[in-house]
Amino acid sequence: MIPDLVKSLTGANAELQKHCASAVFKCAVDKEIRDLVRKHSGLRPLHDLLQQNDNKALLA
């Protein structure tokens, strides 16, 4: 599941990116999930999403 979420973070569908980022956030309380996100190179896409001005709602 985590590889699919990370893959969708870099897709063209902005709504899907938002939902995947939210899912990663909600699951990140679990250390194993955080490790999987790192293992599947998910930190860069999350960072990039947060750097986009139109995604500031994700910070709330």
Gaussian input, Z-matrix of N, CA and C with variables (Angstrom, degrees):
# hf/3-21g

backbone

0 1
 N
 C     1     B1
 C     2     B2     1     A1
 N     3     B3     2     A2     1     D1
 C     4     B4     3     A3     2     D2
 C     5     B5     4     A4     3     D3
 N     6     B6     5     A5     4     D4
 C     7     B7     6     A6     5     D5
 C     8     B8     7     A7     6     D6
 N     9     B9     8     A8     7     D7
 C    10    B10     9     A9     8     D8
 C    11    B11    10    A10     9     D9
 N    12    B12    11    A11    10    D10
 C    13    B13    12    A12    11    D11
 C    14    B14    13    A13    12    D12
 N    15    B15    14    A14    13    D13
 C    16    B16    15    A15    14    D14
 C    17    B17    16    A16    15    D15
 N    18    B18    17    A17    16    D16
 C    19    B19    18    A18    17    D17
 C    20    B20    19    A19    18    D18
 N    21    B21    20    A20    19    D19
 C    22    B22    21    A21    20    D20
 C    23    B23    22    A22    21    D21
 N    24    B24    23    A23    22    D22
 C    25    B25    24    A24    23    D23
 C    26    B26    25    A25    24    D24
 N    27    B27    26    A26    25    D25
 C    28    B28    27    A27    26    D26
 C    29    B29    28    A28    27    D27
 N    30    B30    29    A29    28    D28
 C    31    B31    30    A30    29    D29
 C    32    B32    31    A31    30    D30
 N    33    B33    32    A32    31    D31
 C    34    B34    33    A33    32    D32
 C    35    B35    34    A34    33    D33
 N    36    B36    35    A35    34    D34
 C    37    B37    36    A36    35    D35
 C    38    B38    37    A37    36    D36
 N    39    B39    38    A38    37    D37
 C    40    B40    39    A39    38    D38
 C    41    B41    40    A40    39    D39
 N    42    B42    41    A41    40    D40
 C    43    B43    42    A42    41    D41
 C    44    B44    43    A43    42    D42
 N    45    B45    44    A44    43    D43
 C    46    B46    45    A45    44    D44
 C    47    B47    46    A46    45    D45
 N    48    B48    47    A47    46    D46
 C    49    B49    48    A48    47    D47
 C    50    B50    49    A49    48    D48
 N    51    B51    50    A50    49    D49
 C    52    B52    51    A51    50    D50
 C    53    B53    52    A52    51    D51
 N    54    B54    53    A53    52    D52
 C    55    B55    54    A54    53    D53
 C    56    B56    55    A55    54    D54
 N    57    B57    56    A56    55    D55
 C    58    B58    57    A57    56    D56
 C    59    B59    58    A58    57    D57
 N    60    B60    59    A59    58    D58
 C    61    B61    60    A60    59    D59
 C    62    B62    61    A61    60    D60
 N    63    B63    62    A62    61    D61
 C    64    B64    63    A63    62    D62
 C    65    B65    64    A64    63    D63
 N    66    B66    65    A65    64    D64
 C    67    B67    66    A66    65    D65
 C    68    B68    67    A67    66    D66
 N    69    B69    68    A68    67    D67
 C    70    B70    69    A69    68    D68
 C    71    B71    70    A70    69    D69
 N    72    B72    71    A71    70    D70
 C    73    B73    72    A72    71    D71
 C    74    B74    73    A73    72    D72
 N    75    B75    74    A74    73    D73
 C    76    B76    75    A75    74    D74
 C    77    B77    76    A76    75    D75
 N    78    B78    77    A77    76    D76
 C    79    B79    78    A78    77    D77
 C    80    B80    79    A79    78    D78
 N    81    B81    80    A80    79    D79
 C    82    B82    81    A81    80    D80
 C    83    B83    82    A82    81    D81
 N    84    B84    83    A83    82    D82
 C    85    B85    84    A84    83    D83
 C    86    B86    85    A85    84    D84
 N    87    B87    86    A86    85    D85
 C    88    B88    87    A87    86    D86
 C    89    B89    88    A88    87    D87
 N    90    B90    89    A89    88    D88
 C    91    B91    90    A90    89    D89
 C    92    B92    91    A91    90    D90
 N    93    B93    92    A92    91    D91
 C    94    B94    93    A93    92    D92
 C    95    B95    94    A94    93    D93
 N    96    B96    95    A95    94    D94
 C    97    B97    96    A96    95    D95
 C    98    B98    97    A97    96    D96
 N    99    B99    98    A98    97    D97
 C   100   B100    99    A99    98    D98
 C   101   B101   100   A100    99    D99
 N   102   B102   101   A101   100   D100
 C   103   B103   102   A102   101   D101
 C   104   B104   103   A103   102   D102
 N   105   B105   104   A104   103   D103
 C   106   B106   105   A105   104   D104
 C   107   B107   106   A106   105   D105
 N   108   B108   107   A107   106   D106
 C   109   B109   108   A108   107   D107
 C   110   B110   109   A109   108   D108
 N   111   B111   110   A110   109   D109
 C   112   B112   111   A111   110   D110
 C   113   B113   112   A112   111   D111
 N   114   B114   113   A113   112   D112
 C   115   B115   114   A114   113   D113
 C   116   B116   115   A115   114   D114
 N   117   B117   116   A116   115   D115
 C   118   B118   117   A117   116   D116
 C   119   B119   118   A118   117   D117
 N   120   B120   119   A119   118   D118
 C   121   B121   120   A120   119   D119
 C   122   B122   121   A121   120   D120
 N   123   B123   122   A122   121   D121
 C   124   B124   123   A123   122   D122
 C   125   B125   124   A124   123   D123
 N   126   B126   125   A125   124   D124
 C   127   B127   126   A126   125   D125
 C   128   B128   127   A127   126   D126
 N   129   B129   128   A128   127   D127
 C   130   B130   129   A129   128   D128
 C   131   B131   130   A130   129   D129
 N   132   B132   131   A131   130   D130
 C   133   B133   132   A132   131   D131
 C   134   B134   133   A133   132   D132
 N   135   B135   134   A134   133   D133
 C   136   B136   135   A135   134   D134
 C   137   B137   136   A136   135   D135
 N   138   B138   137   A137   136   D136
 C   139   B139   138   A138   137   D137
 C   140   B140   139   A139   138   D138
 N   141   B141   140   A140   139   D139
 C   142   B142   141   A141   140   D140
 C   143   B143   142   A142   141   D141
 N   144   B144   143   A143   142   D142
 C   145   B145   144   A144   143   D143
 C   146   B146   145   A145   144   D144
 N   147   B147   146   A146   145   D145
 C   148   B148   147   A147   146   D146
 C   149   B149   148   A148   147   D147
 N   150   B150   149   A149   148   D148
 C   151   B151   150   A150   149   D149
 C   152   B152   151   A151   150   D150
 N   153   B153   152   A152   151   D151
 C   154   B154   153   A153   152   D152
 C   155   B155   154   A154   153   D153
 N   156   B156   155   A155   154   D154
 C   157   B157   156   A156   155   D155
 C   158   B158   157   A157   156   D156
 N   159   B159   158   A158   157   D157
 C   160   B160   159   A159   158   D158
 C   161   B161   160   A160   159   D159
 N   162   B162   161   A161   160   D160
 C   163   B163   162   A162   161   D161
 C   164   B164   163   A163   162   D162
 N   165   B165   164   A164   163   D163
 C   166   B166   165   A165   164   D164
 C   167   B167   166   A166   165   D165
 N   168   B168   167   A167   166   D166
 C   169   B169   168   A168   167   D167
 C   170   B170   169   A169   168   D168
 N   171   B171   170   A170   169   D169
 C   172   B172   171   A171   170   D170
 C   173   B173   172   A172   171   D171
 N   174   B174   173   A173   172   D172
 C   175   B175   174   A174   173   D173
 C   176   B176   175   A175   174   D174
 N   177   B177   176   A176   175   D175
 C   178   B178   177   A177   176   D176
 C   179   B179   178   A178   177   D177

   B1=1.4377
   B2=1.5332
   B3=1.3156
   B4=1.4649
   B5=1.5269
   B6=1.3470
   B7=1.4654
   B8=1.5314
   B9=1.3280
   B10=1.4646
   B11=1.5263
   B12=1.3240
   B13=1.4653
   B14=1.5245
   B15=1.3279
   B16=1.4674
   B17=1.5257
   B18=1.3162
   B19=1.4685
   B20=1.5246
   B21=1.3234
   B22=1.4638
   B23=1.5252
   B24=1.3176
   B25=1.4627
   B26=1.5212
   B27=1.3222
   B28=1.4637
   B29=1.5237
   B30=1.3196
   B31=1.4599
   B32=1.5219
   B33=1.3240
   B34=1.4606
   B35=1.5264
   B36=1.3104
   B37=1.4595
   B38=1.5319
   B39=1.3242
   B40=1.4669
   B41=1.5249
   B42=1.3144
   B43=1.4679
   B44=1.5269
   B45=1.3280
   B46=1.4610
   B47=1.5260
   B48=1.3214
   B49=1.4637
   B50=1.5283
   B51=1.3284
   B52=1.4641
   B53=1.5256
   B54=1.3209
   B55=1.4640
   B56=1.5323
   B57=1.3190
   B58=1.4677
   B59=1.5262
   B60=1.3221
   B61=1.4649
   B62=1.5273
   B63=1.3103
   B64=1.4629
   B65=1.5254
   B66=1.3187
   B67=1.4666
   B68=1.5256
   B69=1.3270
   B70=1.4645
   B71=1.5264
   B72=1.3179
   B73=1.4622
   B74=1.5280
   B75=1.3195
   B76=1.4636
   B77=1.5271
   B78=1.3214
   B79=1.4707
   B80=1.5224
   B81=1.3165
   B82=1.4613
   B83=1.5221
   B84=1.3192
   B85=1.4638
   B86=1.5267
   B87=1.3146
   B88=1.4635
   B89=1.5315
   B90=1.3259
   B91=1.4684
   B92=1.5180
   B93=1.3148
   B94=1.4621
   B95=1.5340
   B96=1.3115
   B97=1.4656
   B98=1.5222
   B99=1.3263
   B100=1.4697
   B101=1.5170
   B102=1.3293
   B103=1.4634
   B104=1.5277
   B105=1.3282
   B106=1.4673
   B107=1.5276
   B108=1.3191
   B109=1.4692
   B110=1.5249
   B111=1.3276
   B112=1.4744
   B113=1.5230
   B114=1.3234
   B115=1.4645
   B116=1.5249
   B117=1.3238
   B118=1.4646
   B119=1.5302
   B120=1.3265
   B121=1.4722
   B122=1.5202
   B123=1.3202
   B124=1.4525
   B125=1.5119
   B126=1.3256
   B127=1.4610
   B128=1.5218
   B129=1.3163
   B130=1.4720
   B131=1.5312
   B132=1.3422
   B133=1.4671
   B134=1.5320
   B135=1.3343
   B136=1.4631
   B137=1.5275
   B138=1.3055
   B139=1.4666
   B140=1.5226
   B141=1.3200
   B142=1.4630
   B143=1.5268
   B144=1.3249
   B145=1.4689
   B146=1.5215
   B147=1.3122
   B148=1.4595
   B149=1.5197
   B150=1.3126
   B151=1.4578
   B152=1.5248
   B153=1.3235
   B154=1.4646
   B155=1.5264
   B156=1.3189
   B157=1.4659
   B158=1.5221
   B159=1.3179
   B160=1.4623
   B161=1.5247
   B162=1.3176
   B163=1.4634
   B164=1.5234
   B165=1.2902
   B166=1.4672
   B167=1.5254
   B168=1.3240
   B169=1.4700
   B170=1.5249
   B171=1.3261
   B172=1.4601
   B173=1.5256
   B174=1.3085
   B175=1.4601
   B176=1.5226
   B177=1.3132
   B178=1.4748
   B179=1.5053
   A1=111.72
   A2=117.54
   A3=120.89
   A4=111.52
   A5=119.61
   A6=118.05
   A7=112.52
   A8=117.37
   A9=120.68
   A10=111.40
   A11=116.66
   A12=119.95
   A13=110.56
   A14=116.25
   A15=120.46
   A16=110.25
   A17=117.23
   A18=120.68
   A19=110.59
   A20=116.53
   A21=120.61
   A22=112.45
   A23=117.46
   A24=120.57
   A25=111.88
   A26=116.80
   A27=120.68
   A28=112.11
   A29=117.30
   A30=120.82
   A31=112.17
   A32=115.46
   A33=121.78
   A34=113.00
   A35=118.12
   A36=122.19
   A37=109.86
   A38=116.25
   A39=121.24
   A40=112.10
   A41=117.17
   A42=120.25
   A43=110.42
   A44=116.78
   A45=121.24
   A46=110.44
   A47=117.11
   A48=120.69
   A49=110.51
   A50=116.13
   A51=121.03
   A52=110.99
   A53=116.63
   A54=119.92
   A55=111.55
   A56=116.65
   A57=119.88
   A58=110.90
   A59=116.97
   A60=120.11
   A61=110.26
   A62=116.36
   A63=120.77
   A64=111.10
   A65=117.12
   A66=121.15
   A67=110.73
   A68=116.73
   A69=120.25
   A70=109.45
   A71=116.87
   A72=121.22
   A73=111.20
   A74=116.42
   A75=120.50
   A76=112.17
   A77=116.77
   A78=120.53
   A79=112.46
   A80=116.92
   A81=121.19
   A82=114.12
   A83=118.17
   A84=119.12
   A85=110.48
   A86=116.14
   A87=122.91
   A88=109.42
   A89=117.12
   A90=121.35
   A91=111.95
   A92=117.59
   A93=120.82
   A94=110.74
   A95=116.87
   A96=120.97
   A97=110.03
   A98=117.25
   A99=119.98
   A100=110.55
   A101=116.68
   A102=120.65
   A103=111.16
   A104=116.85
   A105=120.40
   A106=111.57
   A107=117.02
   A108=120.20
   A109=109.35
   A110=116.83
   A111=120.13
   A112=111.02
   A113=116.92
   A114=121.90
   A115=111.42
   A116=116.30
   A117=120.68
   A118=112.03
   A119=116.07
   A120=123.32
   A121=112.77
   A122=116.59
   A123=120.46
   A124=115.67
   A125=117.84
   A126=118.90
   A127=112.50
   A128=117.66
   A129=120.74
   A130=111.29
   A131=119.20
   A132=117.72
   A133=112.92
   A134=117.74
   A135=120.01
   A136=110.52
   A137=115.93
   A138=120.99
   A139=110.47
   A140=116.19
   A141=120.50
   A142=111.74
   A143=116.89
   A144=119.94
   A145=111.24
   A146=116.45
   A147=120.26
   A148=112.68
   A149=117.80
   A150=121.50
   A151=112.50
   A152=117.20
   A153=121.10
   A154=109.42
   A155=116.34
   A156=121.15
   A157=113.27
   A158=117.44
   A159=119.78
   A160=112.59
   A161=118.22
   A162=121.60
   A163=112.75
   A164=118.20
   A165=120.84
   A166=111.88
   A167=117.65
   A168=120.29
   A169=111.03
   A170=117.47
   A171=120.71
   A172=111.69
   A173=116.87
   A174=120.48
   A175=112.31
   A176=116.78
   A177=120.87
   A178=112.48
   D1=-43.62
   D2=-179.34
   D3=-61.29
   D4=-43.59
   D5=177.38
   D6=-57.91
   D7=-37.27
   D8=178.87
   D9=-68.24
   D10=-40.34
   D11=177.59
   D12=-62.79
   D13=-45.90
   D14=-179.47
   D15=-63.34
   D16=-42.19
   D17=178.98
   D18=-60.58
   D19=-40.80
   D20=-178.71
   D21=-70.40
   D22=-21.31
   D23=177.44
   D24=-64.36
   D25=-23.57
   D26=-178.18
   D27=-104.55
   D28=5.52
   D29=-179.79
   D30=-76.07
   D31=179.76
   D32=-176.65
   D33=-87.17
   D34=-15.32
   D35=-175.85
   D36=-84.99
   D37=106.04
   D38=-176.00
   D39=-64.09
   D40=-37.05
   D41=179.63
   D42=-65.53
   D43=-41.83
   D44=177.93
   D45=-65.25
   D46=-40.54
   D47=177.07
   D48=-57.89
   D49=-44.25
   D50=-179.62
   D51=-61.86
   D52=-44.79
   D53=-179.13
   D54=-67.61
   D55=-37.86
   D56=178.84
   D57=-68.00
   D58=-40.87
   D59=177.11
   D60=-62.09
   D61=-40.40
   D62=177.95
   D63=-64.58
   D64=-41.35
   D65=179.26
   D66=-64.21
   D67=-42.82
   D68=177.89
   D69=-61.71
   D70=-44.12
   D71=179.17
   D72=-58.45
   D73=-46.94
   D74=-177.10
   D75=-67.36
   D76=-31.20
   D77=-179.51
   D78=-86.09
   D79=-13.43
   D80=-172.32
   D81=-70.34
   D82=-3.53
   D83=175.08
   D84=-68.13
   D85=-18.86
   D86=-179.08
   D87=-94.15
   D88=122.70
   D89=-178.46
   D90=-58.21
   D91=-38.04
   D92=179.87
   D93=-61.56
   D94=-39.74
   D95=178.29
   D96=-66.58
   D97=-43.96
   D98=177.90
   D99=-58.64
   D100=-42.63
   D101=178.56
   D102=-63.14
   D103=-39.94
   D104=178.85
   D105=-66.23
   D106=-39.27
   D107=177.67
   D108=-61.56
   D109=-44.17
   D110=177.06
   D111=-63.85
   D112=-45.01
   D113=-178.48
   D114=-58.32
   D115=-36.14
   D116=-177.35
   D117=-97.09
   D118=21.22
   D119=174.75
   D120=58.16
   D121=44.55
   D122=-177.95
   D123=-90.34
   D124=-11.60
   D125=-177.35
   D126=-69.79
   D127=-41.13
   D128=-179.35
   D129=-62.46
   D130=-47.91
   D131=178.22
   D132=-61.64
   D133=-37.46
   D134=177.02
   D135=-63.76
   D136=-44.35
   D137=177.99
   D138=-59.88
   D139=-46.84
   D140=-178.44
   D141=-62.12
   D142=-39.24
   D143=177.74
   D144=-61.96
   D145=-41.01
   D146=-178.10
   D147=-72.06
   D148=-19.72
   D149=179.34
   D150=-80.35
   D151=-16.02
   D152=-179.64
   D153=-78.86
   D154=129.30
   D155=-176.59
   D156=-58.13
   D157=-34.70
   D158=-177.52
   D159=-77.80
   D160=-2.36
   D161=179.40
   D162=-107.59
   D163=18.70
   D164=-177.93
   D165=-62.84
   D166=-22.98
   D167=177.71
   D168=-62.93
   D169=-25.12
   D170=178.61
   D171=-66.32
   D172=-22.75
   D173=-179.36
   D174=-76.71
   D175=-21.05
   D176=-176.30
   D177=-72.74

